[in-house]
Amino acid sequence: MNSEAQPPLFREVFYRRERESVPKARAFVRWALADWGVDGRGDDVLLCVGELATNALLHGVPPGRGFRLHLFLYADEGDEGAGGGEGVLRVEVHDSGGGEVRSPSPCPEAEGGRGLLLVAGVADKWGVGERSPGKVVWCEFAVRLREVPLGAGPLGRDGIVNAVGGGKADEDYAV
């Protein structure tokens, strides 16, 4: 058994304040999950990414700014070596707005206001952290991992994506 803690896998992307950013964020996450060999929970993760990105656009991003999406995969490699097993996927949406995140309790007649209620019901954990300026809204998921050879994905095991969302296809996210 490897007793050394492995650093998490990480992906990062920036999106402008525009409607197209939400589907682009979901596509980016779908691509990262496939690259990392995350098996299962994909629909849950994509639902929460869509909700957190939408909330950032509607409530957290001032005009002329954008939001940043961070993905971390903490793999519990145990006795299985590189790949396979279980892990924790953490999704973070960073925005620069000063709005407060309210507890999920929408009015029954309201057309909106259920995004964080969905996140709370689907994710294993969620919360809000501070940053200057703005805030970080995050959620976590216990995930299964397929065995993926190191470097087999388009970015490799420890690739970091630093990209501006706005490309035409998934391959536009890789830098």
N, C-alpha and C positions, 0 to 999 in steps of 0.2 A: 504494500500500500504506500502510495506517495503521500508523505506527511506535509509536504510543502503546499501552501495555499497558492492556487493558480490565479493570476489576475483575471478579471472578467474580460469577456469579449466586448467590444464597444463599437457602436456606429453612431454617427452624428450627422444631422442635416438641418439646414436653415430654410424656412419658408417665408415668403412675403405675405403680406396681409391681403389675400385674395381668395375667393371661393375655391379656385382650382387647387389650393394647397391641401385641402382635406383629402380628396382622392389620391393626390400625389403622396401624401404621408402614408396612407394605407398601402399603396403600391410599394413604397420604400420598405415598409415593415414586412410586408409579405415576402419581398425579395431577401431581406436580411434573415428572416426565419428559415427560409429554404437554404440559404448559404450556410447557416449554422447547424442545420440538421435538427431543428426543433420540430418535434412530432406531436401533434395534438394541440388543442387550445388555440389554434390559429384564428378561428372565428371569434373567440372571446377577445383575444388580443386586438384584432382588427376593429371590432366594435368599440373597444375602449379607446384605441388610438383615434378613431373617428370622432368620438365624443369629446375627448380632451382637446383635440385640434380645433374642433368647432367652438368649444368654450373659449379657447385662447383667442380665436378670431373675433368672436362676438363680444367678449367681456374683458380680454386681457391685453390686446395688442393695440397701442395707439396708432393713429394714422401715420403712414410713412415708415412704419416699423414692421417687424415680423416676429416669428417664434422659432425656437430651436427645439428639435426632437432628439432626445438621447435614448439609445437602447443599450442595455447592459445584459449580458448573459453570464451568470455565475454558475459554472458547471461543477457538479459534485462528481468528480471522476471516480472516487472510491477505488475499488480494485480493478476497474475495467480499463484503465489506461486512457489513451486519448480518444474520447468519443464514447457514445453510448451512455446509458444511465439517466440521471435526473439532473435538474438544475432549476434555477430561479431566473426568470426574465423580468427585468425592471424597465418600465417605460416612463420617461420623464418628458414633460412639455414645459419649456421655459418661456415665459413671456415677460415683457418689461412694463406691463400695466400695473396700476395700483389697486385694481379691484379686489375685493375680498371674495373668497370662495365660501359660499353659503352651504349649510347642511342640506342634503337632498330631502326636501319636503315640499313638493310642488302643490299648488292649489289644484284640486280635481278638475276644475273647468279650464285651467290654463292649457294653451297649445304647446308650450315648451316647458323647460325647467326640470326635465327628467334625466338629463344626461349623466349627472353624477350619481343619481339613484341607480342607473344601469351599471355604471362603473363599480359602485359599491356592491351590487348584487352579483357581478360576474367575476371581478378580480378577487384574488385571495387577500390582498391588502391594498389600501390606497391612502393617500394623504396629501398634505400641502406643506411645502417648505419655503423658506424665505430666500430671496436673492436681491441684490441691489443693482438696478431697480427691478421691481416686480416680484414674481413668485415662481415656484416650480410645483406643478401638480403631477403626481406620480401614481403608478399602480404596479403591482407585482403579481406574477403567475408562477405556480409550480408547473414545470414542463418536463416532458420526456425528450430525450435526445437520441437521435439515430447516430450510429457510428459513421463519422465523416472523416476521411483521410485529411490530415493537416494540409492546408493549402489547396484543397480540392475545389473549394468554392471560388467564385469570381474574384473575391478579395483576399482569400487566404484566411487563416485562423486569427491573426491579430491585425488585420487591416482596419484602418480608420477612414471613414468617409467624411470628408469635409467638402460639402457641396452646397450650392444654392439651389433649392427646389425650384423647378420651373422648366426642367428638361422635358423632352417629348416622350421618353421611354425610360424604363428601369436602368438601362446601361448609362444613361446620362448622369446618374447619381454617383458613379464611381469616378474618383479623381486619381 
